[in-house]
Amino acid sequence: MGLPQLFLGVPIAYDVIRRLGVAYLLYLAWGALSGGRQAFSAQTGTISCGDV
């Protein structure tokens, strides 16, 4: 049973998955626009060979 058969058998399943996708995209947009945590932060200082 693949997704097309599931969506044909349970039409509301498609709507639920579609709405979850929209909610996730809005969540990602909110994080990007609100200045969420940065993936890379600049660190200053020295590094020794043991730290590499």
PyMOL Python script that loads the backbone (N, CA, C, O; Angstrom):
from pymol import cmd

cmd.read_pdbstr("""\
ATOM      1  N   MET A   1       0.852  -1.183   0.000  1.00  0.00           N
ATOM      2  CA  MET A   1       0.000   0.000   0.000  1.00  0.00           C
ATOM      3  C   MET A   1       0.890   1.236   0.000  1.00  0.00           C
ATOM      4  O   MET A   1       1.624   1.484   0.957  1.00  0.00           O
ATOM      5  N   GLY A   2       0.821   1.994  -1.058  1.00  0.00           N
ATOM      6  CA  GLY A   2       1.610   3.211  -1.172  1.00  0.00           C
ATOM      7  C   GLY A   2       0.791   4.435  -0.783  1.00  0.00           C
ATOM      8  O   GLY A   2      -0.381   4.331  -0.420  1.00  0.00           O
ATOM      9  N   LEU A   3       1.426   5.583  -0.866  1.00  0.00           N
ATOM     10  CA  LEU A   3       0.725   6.813  -0.519  1.00  0.00           C
ATOM     11  C   LEU A   3      -0.459   7.110  -1.434  1.00  0.00           C
ATOM     12  O   LEU A   3      -1.493   7.566  -0.946  1.00  0.00           O
ATOM     13  N   PRO A   4      -0.349   6.871  -2.742  1.00  0.00           N
ATOM     14  CA  PRO A   4      -1.534   7.140  -3.579  1.00  0.00           C
ATOM     15  C   PRO A   4      -2.756   6.320  -3.159  1.00  0.00           C
ATOM     16  O   PRO A   4      -3.875   6.833  -3.154  1.00  0.00           O
ATOM     17  N   GLN A   5      -2.545   5.058  -2.811  1.00  0.00           N
ATOM     18  CA  GLN A   5      -3.675   4.238  -2.371  1.00  0.00           C
ATOM     19  C   GLN A   5      -4.225   4.743  -1.037  1.00  0.00           C
ATOM     20  O   GLN A   5      -5.434   4.727  -0.811  1.00  0.00           O
ATOM     21  N   LEU A   6      -3.333   5.187  -0.162  1.00  0.00           N
ATOM     22  CA  LEU A   6      -3.770   5.732   1.121  1.00  0.00           C
ATOM     23  C   LEU A   6      -4.610   6.984   0.908  1.00  0.00           C
ATOM     24  O   LEU A   6      -5.663   7.145   1.525  1.00  0.00           O
ATOM     25  N   PHE A   7      -4.142   7.869   0.034  1.00  0.00           N
ATOM     26  CA  PHE A   7      -4.871   9.108  -0.215  1.00  0.00           C
ATOM     27  C   PHE A   7      -6.215   8.852  -0.892  1.00  0.00           C
ATOM     28  O   PHE A   7      -7.184   9.567  -0.638  1.00  0.00           O
ATOM     29  N   LEU A   8      -6.277   7.833  -1.754  1.00  0.00           N
ATOM     30  CA  LEU A   8      -7.553   7.499  -2.390  1.00  0.00           C
ATOM     31  C   LEU A   8      -8.510   6.853  -1.395  1.00  0.00           C
ATOM     32  O   LEU A   8      -9.717   7.089  -1.443  1.00  0.00           O
ATOM     33  N   GLY A   9      -7.970   6.036  -0.494  1.00  0.00           N
ATOM     34  CA  GLY A   9      -8.811   5.355   0.485  1.00  0.00           C
ATOM     35  C   GLY A   9      -9.246   6.259   1.622  1.00  0.00           C
ATOM     36  O   GLY A   9     -10.358   6.129   2.134  1.00  0.00           O
ATOM     37  N   VAL A  10      -8.376   7.172   2.018  1.00  0.00           N
ATOM     38  CA  VAL A  10      -8.662   8.088   3.125  1.00  0.00           C
ATOM     39  C   VAL A  10      -8.345   9.508   2.644  1.00  0.00           C
ATOM     40  O   VAL A  10      -7.241  10.001   2.878  1.00  0.00           O
ATOM     41  N   PRO A  11      -9.281  10.160   1.987  1.00  0.00           N
ATOM     42  CA  PRO A  11      -9.008  11.478   1.395  1.00  0.00           C
ATOM     43  C   PRO A  11      -8.558  12.536   2.401  1.00  0.00           C
ATOM     44  O   PRO A  11      -7.828  13.462   2.048  1.00  0.00           O
ATOM     45  N   ILE A  12      -8.990  12.399   3.644  1.00  0.00           N
ATOM     46  CA  ILE A  12      -8.598  13.404   4.634  1.00  0.00           C
ATOM     47  C   ILE A  12      -7.105  13.293   4.973  1.00  0.00           C
ATOM     48  O   ILE A  12      -6.507  14.255   5.454  1.00  0.00           O
ATOM     49  N   ALA A  13      -6.509  12.127   4.726  1.00  0.00           N
ATOM     50  CA  ALA A  13      -5.083  11.950   5.007  1.00  0.00           C
ATOM     51  C   ALA A  13      -4.247  12.915   4.176  1.00  0.00           C
ATOM     52  O   ALA A  13      -3.271  13.476   4.676  1.00  0.00           O
ATOM     53  N   TYR A  14      -4.617  13.113   2.916  1.00  0.00           N
ATOM     54  CA  TYR A  14      -3.896  14.053   2.056  1.00  0.00           C
ATOM     55  C   TYR A  14      -3.989  15.465   2.620  1.00  0.00           C
ATOM     56  O   TYR A  14      -2.997  16.193   2.652  1.00  0.00           O
ATOM     57  N   ASP A  15      -5.168  15.843   3.059  1.00  0.00           N
ATOM     58  CA  ASP A  15      -5.362  17.184   3.597  1.00  0.00           C
ATOM     59  C   ASP A  15      -4.555  17.381   4.872  1.00  0.00           C
ATOM     60  O   ASP A  15      -3.975  18.447   5.084  1.00  0.00           O
ATOM     61  N   VAL A  16      -4.514  16.364   5.718  1.00  0.00           N
ATOM     62  CA  VAL A  16      -3.756  16.450   6.967  1.00  0.00           C
ATOM     63  C   VAL A  16      -2.267  16.608   6.666  1.00  0.00           C
ATOM     64  O   VAL A  16      -1.607  17.463   7.257  1.00  0.00           O
ATOM     65  N   ILE A  17      -1.736  15.805   5.765  1.00  0.00           N
ATOM     66  CA  ILE A  17      -0.313  15.879   5.427  1.00  0.00           C
ATOM     67  C   ILE A  17       0.007  17.219   4.769  1.00  0.00           C
ATOM     68  O   ILE A  17       1.060  17.803   5.027  1.00  0.00           O
ATOM     69  N   ARG A  18      -0.892  17.703   3.927  1.00  0.00           N
ATOM     70  CA  ARG A  18      -0.681  18.993   3.267  1.00  0.00           C
ATOM     71  C   ARG A  18      -0.641  20.121   4.294  1.00  0.00           C
ATOM     72  O   ARG A  18       0.212  21.005   4.214  1.00  0.00           O
ATOM     73  N   ARG A  19      -1.554  20.092   5.252  1.00  0.00           N
ATOM     74  CA  ARG A  19      -1.584  21.139   6.276  1.00  0.00           C
ATOM     75  C   ARG A  19      -0.370  21.054   7.200  1.00  0.00           C
ATOM     76  O   ARG A  19       0.147  22.082   7.639  1.00  0.00           O
ATOM     77  N   LEU A  20       0.085  19.848   7.496  1.00  0.00           N
ATOM     78  CA  LEU A  20       1.304  19.709   8.291  1.00  0.00           C
ATOM     79  C   LEU A  20       2.503  20.280   7.546  1.00  0.00           C
ATOM     80  O   LEU A  20       3.379  20.899   8.151  1.00  0.00           O
ATOM     81  N   GLY A  21       2.543  20.073   6.240  1.00  0.00           N
ATOM     82  CA  GLY A  21       3.620  20.635   5.431  1.00  0.00           C
ATOM     83  C   GLY A  21       3.607  22.151   5.445  1.00  0.00           C
ATOM     84  O   GLY A  21       4.659  22.781   5.548  1.00  0.00           O
ATOM     85  N   VAL A  22       2.430  22.738   5.344  1.00  0.00           N
ATOM     86  CA  VAL A  22       2.309  24.198   5.402  1.00  0.00           C
ATOM     87  C   VAL A  22       2.749  24.708   6.769  1.00  0.00           C
ATOM     88  O   VAL A  22       3.460  25.709   6.859  1.00  0.00           O
ATOM     89  N   ALA A  23       2.331  24.031   7.824  1.00  0.00           N
ATOM     90  CA  ALA A  23       2.717  24.443   9.174  1.00  0.00           C
ATOM     91  C   ALA A  23       4.227  24.366   9.354  1.00  0.00           C
ATOM     92  O   ALA A  23       4.820  25.242   9.983  1.00  0.00           O
ATOM     93  N   TYR A  24       4.853  23.333   8.813  1.00  0.00           N
ATOM     94  CA  TYR A  24       6.303  23.189   8.931  1.00  0.00           C
ATOM     95  C   TYR A  24       7.023  24.295   8.162  1.00  0.00           C
ATOM     96  O   TYR A  24       8.007  24.848   8.653  1.00  0.00           O
ATOM     97  N   LEU A  25       6.542  24.622   6.964  1.00  0.00           N
ATOM     98  CA  LEU A  25       7.162  25.705   6.198  1.00  0.00           C
ATOM     99  C   LEU A  25       7.011  27.045   6.915  1.00  0.00           C
ATOM    100  O   LEU A  25       7.934  27.858   6.904  1.00  0.00           O
ATOM    101  N   LEU A  26       5.865  27.279   7.533  1.00  0.00           N
ATOM    102  CA  LEU A  26       5.683  28.507   8.310  1.00  0.00           C
ATOM    103  C   LEU A  26       6.611  28.538   9.519  1.00  0.00           C
ATOM    104  O   LEU A  26       7.142  29.592   9.869  1.00  0.00           O
ATOM    105  N   TYR A  27       6.806  27.395  10.153  1.00  0.00           N
ATOM    106  CA  TYR A  27       7.733  27.292  11.281  1.00  0.00           C
ATOM    107  C   TYR A  27       9.160  27.629  10.846  1.00  0.00           C
ATOM    108  O   TYR A  27       9.869  28.359  11.540  1.00  0.00           O
ATOM    109  N   LEU A  28       9.580  27.094   9.695  1.00  0.00           N
ATOM    110  CA  LEU A  28      10.916  27.394   9.182  1.00  0.00           C
ATOM    111  C   LEU A  28      11.052  28.876   8.838  1.00  0.00           C
ATOM    112  O   LEU A  28      12.080  29.489   9.125  1.00  0.00           O
ATOM    113  N   ALA A  29      10.025  29.446   8.230  1.00  0.00           N
ATOM    114  CA  ALA A  29      10.063  30.868   7.881  1.00  0.00           C
ATOM    115  C   ALA A  29      10.134  31.729   9.136  1.00  0.00           C
ATOM    116  O   ALA A  29      10.875  32.711   9.177  1.00  0.00           O
ATOM    117  N   TRP A  30       9.379  31.369  10.142  1.00  0.00           N
ATOM    118  CA  TRP A  30       9.394  32.116  11.399  1.00  0.00           C
ATOM    119  C   TRP A  30      10.792  32.076  12.018  1.00  0.00           C
ATOM    120  O   TRP A  30      11.292  33.097  12.490  1.00  0.00           O
ATOM    121  N   GLY A  31      11.416  30.911  12.015  1.00  0.00           N
ATOM    122  CA  GLY A  31      12.765  30.805  12.561  1.00  0.00           C
ATOM    123  C   GLY A  31      13.771  31.633  11.783  1.00  0.00           C
ATOM    124  O   GLY A  31      14.666  32.237  12.375  1.00  0.00           O
ATOM    125  N   ALA A  32      13.637  31.669  10.466  1.00  0.00           N
ATOM    126  CA  ALA A  32      14.561  32.441   9.640  1.00  0.00           C
ATOM    127  C   ALA A  32      14.350  33.940   9.839  1.00  0.00           C
ATOM    128  O   ALA A  32      15.318  34.698   9.905  1.00  0.00           O
ATOM    129  N   LEU A  33      13.105  34.367   9.933  1.00  0.00           N
ATOM    130  CA  LEU A  33      12.816  35.794  10.051  1.00  0.00           C
ATOM    131  C   LEU A  33      13.017  36.333  11.459  1.00  0.00           C
ATOM    132  O   LEU A  33      13.310  37.517  11.625  1.00  0.00           O
ATOM    133  N   SER A  34      12.869  35.504  12.457  1.00  0.00           N
ATOM    134  CA  SER A  34      13.011  35.983  13.831  1.00  0.00           C
ATOM    135  C   SER A  34      14.444  35.871  14.330  1.00  0.00           C
ATOM    136  O   SER A  34      14.707  36.089  15.513  1.00  0.00           O
ATOM    137  N   GLY A  35      15.370  35.535  13.443  1.00  0.00           N
ATOM    138  CA  GLY A  35      16.775  35.475  13.846  1.00  0.00           C
ATOM    139  C   GLY A  35      17.051  34.311  14.765  1.00  0.00           C
ATOM    140  O   GLY A  35      17.674  34.471  15.815  1.00  0.00           O
ATOM    141  N   GLY A  36      16.599  33.159  14.380  1.00  0.00           N
ATOM    142  CA  GLY A  36      16.835  31.955  15.172  1.00  0.00           C
ATOM    143  C   GLY A  36      18.320  31.714  15.401  1.00  0.00           C
ATOM    144  O   GLY A  36      19.161  32.487  14.943  1.00  0.00           O
ATOM    145  N   ARG A  37      18.623  30.681  16.083  1.00  0.00           N
ATOM    146  CA  ARG A  37      20.023  30.422  16.406  1.00  0.00           C
ATOM    147  C   ARG A  37      20.843  30.281  15.136  1.00  0.00           C
ATOM    148  O   ARG A  37      20.364  29.790  14.114  1.00  0.00           O
ATOM    149  N   GLN A  38      22.076  30.717  15.223  1.00  0.00           N
ATOM    150  CA  GLN A  38      22.945  30.692  14.059  1.00  0.00           C
ATOM    151  C   GLN A  38      23.600  29.329  13.931  1.00  0.00           C
ATOM    152  O   GLN A  38      23.982  28.713  14.926  1.00  0.00           O
ATOM    153  N   ALA A  39      23.724  28.867  12.700  1.00  0.00           N
ATOM    154  CA  ALA A  39      24.326  27.565  12.464  1.00  0.00           C
ATOM    155  C   ALA A  39      25.822  27.596  12.758  1.00  0.00           C
ATOM    156  O   ALA A  39      26.376  26.639  13.300  1.00  0.00           O
ATOM    157  N   PHE A  40      26.466  28.693  12.399  1.00  0.00           N
ATOM    158  CA  PHE A  40      27.901  28.830  12.614  1.00  0.00           C
ATOM    159  C   PHE A  40      28.147  30.085  13.424  1.00  0.00           C
ATOM    160  O   PHE A  40      27.713  31.174  13.047  1.00  0.00           O
ATOM    161  N   SER A  41      28.833  29.932  14.519  1.00  0.00           N
ATOM    162  CA  SER A  41      29.160  31.101  15.324  1.00  0.00           C
ATOM    163  C   SER A  41      30.668  31.304  15.291  1.00  0.00           C
ATOM    164  O   SER A  41      31.446  30.354  15.375  1.00  0.00           O
ATOM    165  N   ALA A  42      31.051  32.541  15.168  1.00  0.00           N
ATOM    166  CA  ALA A  42      32.474  32.866  15.110  1.00  0.00           C
ATOM    167  C   ALA A  42      33.059  32.752  16.511  1.00  0.00           C
ATOM    168  O   ALA A  42      32.534  33.319  17.469  1.00  0.00           O
ATOM    169  N   GLN A  43      34.136  32.023  16.610  1.00  0.00           N
ATOM    170  CA  GLN A  43      34.825  31.886  17.879  1.00  0.00           C
ATOM    171  C   GLN A  43      36.213  32.481  17.726  1.00  0.00           C
ATOM    172  O   GLN A  43      36.887  32.277  16.716  1.00  0.00           O
ATOM    173  N   THR A  44      36.620  33.207  18.727  1.00  0.00           N
ATOM    174  CA  THR A  44      37.948  33.805  18.696  1.00  0.00           C
ATOM    175  C   THR A  44      38.818  33.106  19.711  1.00  0.00           C
ATOM    176  O   THR A  44      38.325  32.499  20.663  1.00  0.00           O
ATOM    177  N   GLY A  45      40.097  33.195  19.503  1.00  0.00           N
ATOM    178  CA  GLY A  45      41.029  32.572  20.419  1.00  0.00           C
ATOM    179  C   GLY A  45      42.048  31.749  19.662  1.00  0.00           C
ATOM    180  O   GLY A  45      42.133  31.810  18.436  1.00  0.00           O
ATOM    181  N   THR A  46      42.806  30.993  20.393  1.00  0.00           N
ATOM    182  CA  THR A  46      43.839  30.171  19.772  1.00  0.00           C
ATOM    183  C   THR A  46      43.426  28.712  19.840  1.00  0.00           C
ATOM    184  O   THR A  46      42.562  28.318  20.624  1.00  0.00           O
ATOM    185  N   ILE A  47      44.053  27.948  19.015  1.00  0.00           N
ATOM    186  CA  ILE A  47      43.775  26.521  18.971  1.00  0.00           C
ATOM    187  C   ILE A  47      45.106  25.781  18.954  1.00  0.00           C
ATOM    188  O   ILE A  47      46.038  26.189  18.261  1.00  0.00           O
ATOM    189  N   SER A  48      45.193  24.722  19.695  1.00  0.00           N
ATOM    190  CA  SER A  48      46.421  23.938  19.721  1.00  0.00           C
ATOM    191  C   SER A  48      46.234  22.681  18.881  1.00  0.00           C
ATOM    192  O   SER A  48      45.116  22.340  18.495  1.00  0.00           O
ATOM    193  N   CYS A  49      47.318  22.009  18.609  1.00  0.00           N
ATOM    194  CA  CYS A  49      47.251  20.796  17.794  1.00  0.00           C
ATOM    195  C   CYS A  49      46.404  19.721  18.465  1.00  0.00           C
ATOM    196  O   CYS A  49      45.815  18.889  17.775  1.00  0.00           O
ATOM    197  N   GLY A  50      46.331  19.720  19.755  1.00  0.00           N
ATOM    198  CA  GLY A  50      45.530  18.734  20.463  1.00  0.00           C
ATOM    199  C   GLY A  50      44.039  18.962  20.305  1.00  0.00           C
ATOM    200  O   GLY A  50      43.247  18.035  20.471  1.00  0.00           O
ATOM    201  N   ASP A  51      43.650  20.181  19.987  1.00  0.00           N
ATOM    202  CA  ASP A  51      42.235  20.514  19.824  1.00  0.00           C
ATOM    203  C   ASP A  51      41.707  20.193  18.440  1.00  0.00           C
ATOM    204  O   ASP A  51      40.494  20.143  18.234  1.00  0.00           O
ATOM    205  N   VAL A  52      42.593  19.977  17.501  1.00  0.00           N
ATOM    206  CA  VAL A  52      42.159  19.783  16.109  1.00  0.00           C
ATOM    207  C   VAL A  52      41.629  18.421  15.905  1.00  0.00           C
ATOM    208  O   VAL A  52      41.218  18.078  14.797  1.00  0.00           O
TER     209      VAL A  52
END
""", "prot")
cmd.dss("prot")
cmd.show_as("cartoon", "prot")
cmd.util.cbc("prot")
cmd.orient("prot")
